[in-house]
Amino acid sequence: MQTDDKLNQTLTFVSISDLMGQSFYIPGYQRGYRWQPEQVIALLDDIWEFREKTIKAQKPIGSVKYCLQPLVVARRQRSDREHGFYWEVIDGQQRLTTIFLVLSALSEKPYSIEYETPYADDAYLLDRSRFTPATHLDSYYLNEAYQIIEEWFKELLGDKKDEFRSALVDPDEYIPQFIWYNVTAEVEQNERLAIDIFDRLNVGKIRLTNAELIKALFMISLSEPNPQEKYRKQLEIGHQWDSIELALNQPLFWNFICQDTDRYITRIEYLFDILMDKGPDYEPDFTFNEYYNRIHTKHEDVHNLWKEVEKRYQLFDSWYSDKICFHLIGYFMASGAALIHDILEWQKDAKGQLLPKDKFRHRLKEKALEPITKKEIDLGNADFFEKYAKDKIRSVLLLFNVFSIIKSEDGNLSSMKFPFDLFRQKDSNGRIMWDVEHIHSQTDKDINGADRKMWIETMLNYFTGATTYEEARTFIDQPEKFKEIYPNESSDDEHKFCTRLNQFHDKVADDQLEQFTELVNDLRKYFKENDSDFPTHSLGNLTLLDKRTNRSYQNAFFPVKREIILRKAQSGVFIPLCTQNVFLKAYSKTFGNLTSWTEKDRSDYLQTIVDTLK
């Protein structure tokens, strides 16, 4: 195909060689060149490493390409000449300019780039001889990038510089290729559209996604008998596309079916990635590349390709509607115990046919319980917390929640869906909010530093029923008011504890450490958590607790944790079902004291976990 014919296509791949002799124009609504040294180096490293890996893998080097991401352009006629045109660059100018500098450093005659943003008073052509880094910001970044490129060639390639040139301009290689997105037709109908596209892709820092490129590819490549029928089919696919995207944007649906939930801007792209078997280390535009080859090289029908997407969504929707499939697949996605590709394989029999739904459910259960049935995880190990990594323990506790819902005969739970979207939320630092914590506090865990003040306030709030430290102080300062909290029993011990706690609120001096330790030990006795023989690290003493409550949470005593948990649940905050049951003592076979977590409570709870995960 001739270069001009290729560039006039709406969506295609173009090599660096295809761009030679072309004129590009960077309009004034864009900022100038601003790539940092690390971005320039990353591009050079990626191109070179891609070439080296291809050779090492013994692949035909001309059969692969390194996608330089989309170059969005519109063809413009020159107003200052009778003939000629240029390409207005709407998106991709930073990468296009960097390649220009690389070609210049390789002594290749590149394409031309003209900037509307003035060096002087008018537009200027990109030309190294006109770099003035001391007085112009654009020149500073351009000059810095050029020096980085020359230094990279000198230090890392040495006598292999010509090999890098081959990767760019040798017709037997042509490794780096732009995804060429020509929006001339749209822009001709609406001059403002070029700026709108730029604003969306650059001001909001939203790159053109694989999904958007694939959608354009599908719409362009539809083969229909007439324009009206093509338009009708485009509308039909567009409507179906929007319906699927809307469903995938439902938090519960998305978190049940996707593991890397933050990865996708356009969520339907997840379906495309699955269908094309995209791996985690593949290049960003791998999926678009595959679809492009299937349509333009293998001449596959767009209708059939779209039907594959619809079928995959319908399969996921059927899983979502099935109680067992929803909970077990949601567990695999949330815990990372399996990938979506694993689950899709499990649904097939030895001949590659889909299993009946009941057999698929059974296989999911087997796979979920496999680490336990194969004795990779021993639920009864007395040092469970010390023996296994926290993520593995978290998975066990999550699985306990999931199976509790699946096996429940309680009518209230029959239609319940475990809220994986809430369970998988992260705090402002990107950390998982639900973590493994001890029910009966760890007697060997000191209360130090910033945790100490919050721990004291938590204890004061528990004894007084207050919600803030300032409110708790009013009870401490007024003993008579404090007694109103305990009308039917003596409040002397509790008031003394509050007074002792409060004296350490602001600071524990070095000479007071012994007194503070004595206070903590007295409280352990009060809450019956001073048994040194208690199997603290048993699974029967572990549950999922909320990190957001405060950092001192893990040091709090059972009734304090219980009050906080129940208060949160009453206010509508998500608390995992089994965590609520622990603090309600729902697993204890005999009704006992609600102010302590005993050895019998621990044993009954552990037995419930063991029985549930069978």
N, C-alpha and C positions, 0 to 999 in steps of 0.2 A: 504494500500500500504506500502511495506517495505521502510524503510528510504533510503537505497541505491538506490532503484528504483526511489524514488521521487527525490533524489538529482541528478540523471543522466538525469532527464528531462531538456529540454531547458528552460522552463519558468513555474514556479509554485510558490505556497506559502509554506514556511517551518516554522515550529514552532521552538522555542528555543530548545525544546527537540530533534527535528530532527538533531540539530547540535552537540548534546552531543557526545563525542567520536571522532568527526571529527578533522582533522588537517588543520589549515589554515596557509598560508605563505604570508607575506607582503614583496613584492620585493623591492629592493633598489631604484628603480626609484620613489618611493613614499616618502613623508616626514613622520616623525614619528607622534605619537599621539599629537594632539594640541587642543583638545576641552577645551573650557573655562568653568568655574563653572556654568555660566548661561545656557549653552547648556546642561550640564549634568542634572541640576535641571529641565529644560524644558522637557527633555525626561522622567524623573521620574514622574513629575507632569502629563504629558499627559497620560502615561500608567495608573496611578492610577485614574485620573479623568475619563478616558474612562471606566474603570471597574465600578466605582461608578455610572456613568450615566446609564450604561447598567443595573445594578441591580435596580436602581431607576425606570427605564422605564419598568421593569419587563420582559425584554427580556431573552431568554435562553442564559446564559452566554457563553456557548460553541459554540453558533451559530454566534458570532461576532468576528472580529479580528481588532487589531490596526496595521496598516501597518507601518513597520519600513523602508520603502522605499527600493529601489533595492539594492541587494547584487550581484554584478557582479563578477563571478568567472570562472576559467578555471581549469579543472582537470589535474594534472601533476603527472607523474610517478617519484618516488624517484630514483635518480641515485646512491645513496649510499647504497641501500638495494636491495635484490633480489625481494622482494615483497613489496607492499605498495604504497600509493599515498597521495597527499595532494591537497588542493584547493588553487590556487593562487588567492588572492583577488585583483581584478582590481579596484573596486569601492565599498565603504561602510565600509572601515576599521575603521573609527572613531566610527561609531555606533556599529560595531561588537566588538570593543575593550571595549567600554563603557558597553555593556551588559555583557562581560566577567568580568569586575570589579564588576558589580552589583551581578552577580552570586557568585563571590568570597566573597563579603560582606554578602551574604546569606548562606555561607558555603556549597554551591553547587559545585560539581566538574564540571567545564565547559569544553568546547572544548579547544584545544591548539592553541596558536598563536605563530608563529615563525617570527622574524624580520630579514631581511637581513641587514638592517641598523645597524651597529655594536654598541653594548654596549661596547664590548671589540674589538677584532680584527676579529671576525667572527659573524655568525648569532646567535641569542639568543632566547630562549623561554621566553614568557611573564610569569613572576613569581614575585609575590609581595616581596618575600624574597630577590630579587636581585635589588629592587628599590634603586637607589643612587641619590636622588634628588639634592644633593649638587654639584655633579660633572657632571651629564648628564641631558641635556634638556628634553629628552624623559621621563626620570624617574621623573623629576619635575612635568610635566603635569599629568603623570599617578598617581603619589602619591597624587597630589592635587585633582584629580577626585575621587580617592578612599575615601579620607577623606570627601569630599563633600557628597558622597553616604552614608557613615556611619552616618554622621551628619543628613542627610535628614531622614534616617530611624529612628534615635533616636528622633528627634524633631517632626516630622510630623506623623509618624505611631505608635510609641509606641508599644503597644501589638498587633498591626495589621500587624506586619512584615511578619507573615506567610501567610497572605492573599495576600500580594504582591508576595511572592514566588509562591503561587498558580497560580497567573496570568501568571507567566513565565513558570512554569514547570509542573503544574497539567494537566493531559490529559483531564480533564473535562472542562478546561478553555483554555489554550494555547492562551491567548489574543494577545500578541505581536507576529507578524509574519513578517519575511522578504519576500520581493518579490525576489525569487531566479532566477537569470538570468545566466544560464550556457552557456558560449560562447566557450566551449572546441572545438567544431567542426571547428569554424572559426579560432581560434588561432592555431590549429594544421596545418592549411593550410598556415598560415602567422604568424610567431613568433613575428614579429614586431607589429602585430595588438593589442596585449595586451597593449603595451605602447601608441599606438595611441588612443585607447579607453580611457585610463587613462588621457592622455593629454586633450582630449576633455571635459571629465566630471569634471576634477579637476583643471587643469591649467586655463581653461577658466571659471571655476565656473559654468558650465552648467550641472545641474543634469539631470539624465535620466528622460524624461518626460513621462506622462501617454500615450501620443500619440505614442511615440516610443515603449513603452511596448505593447500597443494594436496592433500596426503594427506587431511586432514580434509574438504576440499571434495569430493573424489572419493567418499569413504566415505559422506558425508551425501547426495550427489546421485545415488547409484546407484538406478536405477529397476528394481525387481524385483517379480514378482507377489505375493510374500508375505515376511514378516519372516525366515523361515528361509532362503529363497533369497538374500535380501539379505545376511544374516549369512555364508552360505557364500561369496558372491562377495567380501565384505570380507576374509575370511580368505585367499582365493585371491590377491587383489591384494596383501594384506599380506605374504604369503609371497614372492611374486615381487619385491615392493619390496625386501625384506630381502636377497634373493639378489643383486639388482643392486647394492645399496649395499655388500654384502660384496665383490663383485668390484671395484667402483670404489675400495675401500679398500686393494686390493693395490698397494703402492708402484710396482711396475713398470708395471702397467696404467694407473694414474692418471697417471703422469708421461709416458707415451707419448701419451695422448689429450688431456690438459688443459694449457693454457698457464699460466693463473693458478692454480697448484696450491694456494696458501694461501688462496684466496678463499672456499672452500666448507666450511662446517661439516658440512652434509649433502650428500654428493657427488652424489646423484641429481638435485639441483637443477640441476646443470650440464646434464643432458639436457633438463630443462624449459626452461632458458634458451635452449638451441640451437633447440629446436622453436618457441619463441615469438620467435626472432630478437632477443633482448635485446641491445642495444648497450652498450658500456662506460660511457656517460654517462647511461644511463636511470635512473629512480628505482628505489630498492631493491626495491620491491614490484611492479614492472612485470609480472613473470611471473605472479604470483598474480592480479593485476588482469585480465590477458588471459584466463586460464583461467576466472575468474569470469564474465567477459562471454560467453565461448564457451558456457558451460553455462547461464547464466541469461538472457542476451539472445538469443543465437543458437540456444539449445536444442540444443546438440550432445550426443551420447550419450557418457557417461563411458566406456563400454566401448571405443568407438572412440578416444577420447583416450588411454586407457591403452595400447591396442595400438600407438599411435604411439610411445610411450615404449619399449615392449618392442622394437619394430622398430629404433629408433635404437640401443639397447644391443646388439642382435644384430649390427647392422652394424659397430659398433665392435669387438665381439668377433671378428668375421670378419677385420677388419684386424689385430687383435692376433695372430691365429693364422697370418697370412701373413708370411713372413720379410721380403719387400721392402716391403710396406705398413707393417709395424710399424716398420722402421728409417727409412723416409723420412718417415712421418707423425711419428714420434718426433723426428726431426731438425727438422722444421718447428716443432713445439711447443717444443722446447728452445732453438732459435735465434731464434724469433720471425719467421722468414722468411715465414710465412704463418699465417693464422688458420684455425680449424676450419671456418668458413663457406666459406673459399676451397677447402678440400679437398673439402667436400661438393659444391661446384659443379663442381670438376674431375672428379668421378666421373660427371657427366652428359654426354650428347651434346647436339647442337644442338637436339634435340626434347625435352630434359628427361628422357630415359630413362637408366637406369643403364648405364654402359659394361661390357663384359665385363671380367673381372678382369685379363687380360693387358694390355688397352688402358689400364686404369686405372693399372696398375703403370708402364707406359711413360710415361704423362702425368706421374706423380709424379716419375719420373727427369728428364724434360725440365724440369719446373718447378724442381727442386732445382738443376739444373746451368745454368739459364737465365742467371744473372749471369755465369757463365764463358763460356758459348757466345756470349753477346751482347757479350763483351769489356768488360763493366762491371767485371770483376775480371781483372787480368792476372797470372796465377800466376808468370810469369817475370820480373816487374819486380824489378830489383836492390834497390830501396828499398821493398819490399813493406810492411815494418813501419811505415815513415814515411808511406807513401801512403794506407793504409787505416786506418779506425777499428778499435780493438781488438775490438769486438763482431763486426765483419765478418770479421776474421782468425780469431777464435774459431770462427765459423760454418764457414769453409773447413776448418779443422782437424777440426772435428766431422764435417763431411761426408766428409772423407778417412777417418776412422775408420769411419763408417757404410758407405761404399762398399767399404772393405776387407773388411768382414764379408760384405756382399751378394755380392761377386764372388769370394770365397775358394773355392777348391776343396779346401781342407783339411777333412778329415772332422771334426776337432775344432771347427771353426767353423760347420759346417753347421746345428747346432741352437742356436748361441749367439745370445742377445739382448743387444744393447748395453744396459748398465744405466743408462738415462736417469734413474732415480730417484737413483742415486749421483752421477751426473755433475751433476745439478741441485741437489744439496745446497748449503746456504749455511753460512757460519760464524756465530758468535754475533752478529756485527754486520750480518748479512743480506747479506754480500758473496759473490759467486760464488767458489768455492774453486779452480776450475780456470781458469787464466788463460794468456795467451800469453806465453811466455818464450823467450829466446835460448838455443840449445844451446851454441854457442861464445860465451863471455862477451863483453860489450861492453867493448872496451878504453878507451872514452872515459867509462865510467861509474865515478865515484868511489865509494869505500867510506867512508861518513861516519857520524857519530853513533852511535845505538844499533845500527845494522846492523854496525858495525865489530867490536864484541865478539862478536856471534853468528857473523860471518864467520870470525873468528880461531878460535873454538871448533870450527866446522865443519871448517876446515883441519886443526887439531890432531887431531880425531877421525879424519879421513881418513888421515893419515900414521901414526897409532898403532894404528888399528883399534879404538879405544875408542868407547864410546857416550856417555860423559859427560866433561866437562872435568876433573873430579877424577881420573878414571881415566887420562886422557891425561897428566896431570901426573906420575904415577908413572913413566911411560916416559921423560919428559923428564928427570926427576931422576936416573934410573938408566940411563946410556948402555949398559951391558952388557945390560940387559933390553930396551932399544930394539933392539939388534942381533939379538935373537931373532926379531923381526918380519921381518927381511930376511936369512935364513940364507945365501942363495946369492949375495948381492951386497953391495956396500958400502952402508952406511946413513949415511955421514958427511954427505952433502948433506941428506938428509931430517932428520937430527937437528939440523943447524944451522938448517934452516928452522923447525923446531919451537921451538928456543931463541929465535930472532929473533921469531917470532910471539908467543911467550908474554910477552916483555918489554913488548909493547904491549897485553896483555890487559885490564889494569885502566884504562889511560888512555894516550892519545897526546898528549903535551904539545906546545905550539906549536912548540918548538924541535926536536921529533922528527918533524914532519910529513914532512920531506924524507927521513928514514931509512925511515919507514913506506912512502912512495911508492916508494922504491928497492926495498924488500922485495916489494911487490906486483908491480913490474915484473920482478924476478928470478923470481918464481913464474910470471908469464906466459910467460917464456922456458922455464922448466922444463916447463910443460904445453903448450908450442908454441902459445900463444894470443897471440903478440905480433906477428902479421902485420897490419900496418896496412892492407894491401890486401884482406884477407879480406872478402867481401861479407856483413857481419854482419846486415844488415837484409833479406836475401833470405828468401823463404818456406822455402827449403831449410835455414835456420838457426833455424826457429821450431817450437815444439811446445807442447803443453798440459802445464803443470807445476802442482804442488800448492802453493797459497799457504800452507797450514798448516805446511809444513816449517819455514820461518822467513823473515823478511824479507830475509835476506842471500842467499837461494837463487839469485836472478837474477845475483848476482855470482860465484857459485861456478864453478870450472872444470869442464870436461866430466867427468873421471873422478870428481870429488867428487859431482856431480849423479847420475852413473851409479850409484855405490855406494848413494846414498840411495834412488834409485828402485827398484833391484833388491831392496834390503833390505825396502822397503815391500811390494813385490809378493810377496815370499816370505812375509811375515807376514800376507798375506791382505788388505791394503789395496787398494782399487780404484785401478788405474792404467789409463788408456785404452790400448787395444791398441797403437795406433801410437806412443804415447809409449814404451811398453816396447820396441817394435821399434827405435826410434831409438837407445836406449841399449844395445841388444844389437847394434847396427850391422847389423841384419837387411837393411837396404836397400842396404848397401855391396856393390858387385859384386866387390871384391877384399878379402881378409882383411888387416887392417892393425893398427896399434897401438891398443889399447883405451884408452889414456890421453889420446887427443886426438881432436878432431873436425876433420878435414882438409877442404880444398877439394874433394877427390874424394868424400868422404863426403857433403858438402853437395850436390854436383851429382847424385849417384846418388839421394839422398833426394828432391830436387826432381823429378827425372825420374819417380820412382815416383808422386809426388802427381799430376803432370800426366797420366801414363798411366792412373791409377786414376779420375780425374775426367774421363773422356771419355764 
